């Protein structure tokens, strides 16, 4: 089944490439109604995947931010800046988890 956004594209030269919003909403609603409900483990797995994707996106944004703030820095220098930020973020100096902080040797990437 092709993605929903391609199913809702309206034909004709004047509408080429634009989506008809009511049709797209109707098709999305029908698609969501036709799917069986997720099991608890599937829902948990989906939430975990979303959390990991969001964390990866946040790390990628920080790398881009460092590149923008230090345009003259080499790739190795940027990696060093990123690691420094990763291990000394304000408010998370000992990591994001509760409990006893790990030794620095164990915390290295």
N, C-alpha and C positions, 0 to 999 in steps of 0.2 A: 504494500500500500504506500503510495507516495506521500511525502509530508503534506500536512493540511494546508500550509501556505500555498503550495503549488496547485492544490485542488480548487482553491478559492479565487484563482486569477481569472479575471473577466476578459473575455475575448473582444475582438474588435480593435481597430487601429487607434481610436481615440482613448480607449481604456487599457491599452496594452501595458502590462506590467503592474497595474494597480489592482488592489484587492477591493472587492465589494464588501464593505464591512458587515452588513447584515448577513450576507451569505456566509462569510467566514465565521461569524459568531454562531450561526445556526449549525454549520458543519462541525465546529469545535464542540458545541453542546451535544450534538448527536454522537460524536466520537466518544466523548467522555461518558455518556450514558451507556454506550454499547460495551465499554470495557468492564470486565469483571472486577469486583473490589479487590484491592491488594490484601494479601495475608499480612499478619503482624511482622513476620520476618522480612517480607518484601518491602513493606513500608519503612522498616528500620534500615534496611540496606539502601533504599532510595535516599533517606535523610542523611545517612552517612556519606554516600556519594556526593550529595549536594554540599555537605560541610567540607569535604576534602576539596571539591572543585572551588568553593569559595576561598578556602585557605590558600590554594595554589594561585588563584587570581590575585589575592592580596599580596602574596610574595612577589608575583610578577609585577604588580603595580609599584611595589617598593623598589624593585630593581630599576624600573623605568624612572622613578623619582630620583634615585641616586645618579643615574646617567644624566638626567636633566640638570641636577644640581652640580655635578662634577663632569662637565663635557670633556675636559682635558685628561681625565683619568683613563688609565689602561684597563683592559679586561681584568687583569690580576688585582689592580687597585680597587676596582669596583666590587670584585668578589670579596676582598678584605673588608671594605666598607659595609657590604651587605652582611657578612658574618658578624662584624662588630655590632651592627644594629640588631641582628637577630638575637644575640646573647646579652644585650644590655638595653633592651627597650624600656623606656620609662614606665614604671608601674608593673613591669614583669621581669625585674632583674633576676629573679630566681625561677623563671618559667611561668607558665600559665596554670599549672596544676597545683592543687593544694597538697600539703604534706611537706616532708623534709626535702630540701634542695639536693639534687644529685651532685656528685663531685664534678669538677670541670672536665676531668678525663672522660667520664661517662657521657657528658652532655655534648661533646664534640660531634659534628656531623660526620 
